Amino acid sequence: MNNDEDTLGWLGLPTPLQMYRQHCRLLENEIRDLNVQLRKAREDVFGISQMLLATQAKNAEFAGYLRQRGGEAAEMRKQIDTLTTSLRVSQREAEGLKRIVNEMRPRPTTIV
């Protein structure tokens, strides 16, 4: 036997083989912990991707809703323009008729 190995034994120090085994156990535990963390991270990514898909579906739904409401708003603007034009024409006609009526009324004559 080697003199160093004898010294390790009575000093209470681990042998190289014991150190390698301990290091191996530490690495196995670390790998196990990392696998747990990886599994959790994958679940989190899956959850986030599901949330993204749901959000994209709602976004598409709301975009369609906004397009529909935009079309309705455009129709209403056309109706407002048509009604405004019709109102202006009616006001001009009313003013013209008032002028005609005023011209047809006899004017009071004042005696001086």
C-alpha positions as CSV (number, residue, x, y, z in Angstrom):
1,M,0.0,0.0,0.0
2,N,1.0,3.5,-0.6
3,N,2.2,5.6,2.4
4,D,-0.1,8.5,1.4
5,E,-3.2,6.2,1.5
6,D,-2.3,5.0,5.0
7,T,-1.9,8.6,6.1
8,L,-5.3,9.6,4.7
9,G,-6.9,6.8,6.7
10,W,-5.7,7.7,10.1
11,L,-6.1,11.4,9.4
12,G,-9.7,10.9,8.6
13,L,-9.4,12.3,5.1
14,P,-11.4,10.7,2.3
15,T,-9.5,8.6,-0.3
16,P,-9.5,9.8,-3.9
17,L,-12.1,7.1,-4.7
18,Q,-14.4,8.4,-2.0
19,M,-13.9,11.9,-3.2
20,Y,-14.8,10.9,-6.8
21,R,-17.9,9.1,-5.5
22,Q,-19.0,12.1,-3.4
23,H,-18.4,14.4,-6.4
24,C,-20.5,12.0,-8.6
25,R,-23.3,12.1,-6.0
26,L,-23.2,15.9,-5.9
27,L,-23.3,16.1,-9.8
28,E,-26.2,13.6,-9.8
29,N,-28.2,15.7,-7.4
30,E,-27.4,18.9,-9.3
31,I,-28.5,17.2,-12.6
32,R,-31.7,16.0,-10.9
33,D,-32.4,19.6,-9.6
34,L,-31.7,21.0,-13.1
35,N,-34.0,18.5,-14.7
36,V,-36.8,19.6,-12.2
37,Q,-36.1,23.3,-13.1
38,L,-36.1,22.4,-16.8
39,R,-39.4,20.6,-16.5
40,K,-40.9,23.6,-14.6
41,A,-39.5,26.0,-17.2
42,R,-41.0,23.9,-20.1
43,E,-44.4,24.0,-18.3
44,D,-44.1,27.7,-17.9
45,V,-43.3,28.2,-21.6
46,F,-46.2,26.0,-22.6
47,G,-48.5,28.0,-20.3
48,I,-47.2,31.3,-21.8
49,S,-47.6,30.0,-25.3
50,Q,-51.2,29.0,-24.5
51,M,-51.9,32.4,-23.2
52,L,-50.4,33.9,-26.4
53,L,-52.7,31.8,-28.5
54,A,-55.7,32.8,-26.5
55,T,-54.7,36.5,-26.7
56,Q,-54.1,36.3,-30.5
57,A,-57.6,34.7,-30.9
58,K,-59.2,37.5,-28.8
59,N,-57.1,40.1,-30.8
60,A,-58.5,38.7,-34.1
61,E,-62.0,38.7,-32.7
62,F,-61.7,42.3,-31.5
63,A,-60.1,43.4,-34.8
64,G,-63.2,41.9,-36.7
65,Y,-65.5,43.7,-34.2
66,L,-63.6,47.0,-34.8
67,R,-63.8,46.6,-38.6
68,Q,-67.5,46.0,-38.4
69,R,-68.0,49.1,-36.2
70,G,-65.8,51.1,-38.5
71,G,-68.0,50.1,-41.4
72,E,-71.1,51.2,-39.4
73,A,-69.4,54.5,-38.5
74,A,-68.6,55.1,-42.2
75,E,-72.3,54.5,-43.1
76,M,-73.4,56.9,-40.4
77,R,-71.0,59.5,-41.6
78,K,-72.5,59.2,-45.1
79,Q,-76.0,59.5,-43.7
80,I,-74.9,62.6,-41.7
81,D,-73.4,64.1,-44.8
82,T,-76.5,63.4,-46.8
83,L,-78.8,64.8,-44.1
84,T,-76.5,67.9,-43.7
85,T,-76.7,68.5,-47.5
86,S,-80.5,68.0,-47.5
87,L,-80.8,70.4,-44.5
88,R,-78.8,73.1,-46.3
89,V,-80.9,72.7,-49.5
90,S,-84.1,72.9,-47.4
91,Q,-82.8,76.0,-45.6
92,R,-82.0,77.7,-48.9
93,E,-85.4,76.9,-50.2
94,A,-87.1,78.2,-47.0
95,E,-85.1,81.4,-47.3
96,G,-86.1,81.8,-50.9
97,L,-89.7,81.2,-50.1
98,K,-89.5,83.7,-47.2
99,R,-88.1,86.3,-49.7
100,I,-91.0,85.6,-52.1
101,V,-93.6,85.9,-49.3
102,N,-92.0,89.1,-48.1
103,E,-92.1,90.5,-51.6
104,M,-95.7,89.6,-52.0
105,R,-96.8,91.3,-48.8
106,P,-98.0,94.7,-49.1
107,R,-95.7,97.2,-47.4
108,P,-97.4,99.6,-45.1
109,T,-97.3,103.1,-46.5
110,T,-96.5,105.9,-44.2
111,I,-98.1,109.2,-44.7
112,V,-95.9,112.0,-44.1
